[in-house]
């Protein structure tokens, strides 16, 4: 076993070997963690309600420091939960609904 994979000999008749990519598991955990945060959930809800927002609108409405809002938006953007559109000097954030639907399907599969 190295730091990036876990190899298991499945207890089955055909002797299947199962290799788990731990780097992929870690990436998936970071994506789940991105949305499993109260403030980021509030940010997503506000963006959804407004359709699209700038970081300025976001930190004013949520009464946050600009740096805090930017850090949380960066986490959501990296995980793919928000999209950005540049219009001149402004960057607008919107919810990536396809990604949210994928998350919902994944969680349902994981829990069933």
SULDA-V51963 format. One record per run of one state. SS is the DSSP state (H for helix, E for strand, - for the rest). FROM is the first residue (numbers start at 1). LEN is the number of residues. If there is no record, write none. Layout:
SS:FROM:LEN / SS:FROM:LEN
//
This chain:
-:1:1 / E:2:1 / -:3:2 / E:5:5 / -:10:7 / E:17:5 / H:22:14 / -:36:2 / H:38:13 / -:51:2 / E:53:1 / -:54:1 / H:55:8 / -:63:3 / H:66:13 / -:79:3 / E:82:6 / -:88:2 / E:90:6 / -:96:1 / H:97:15 / -:112:1
//
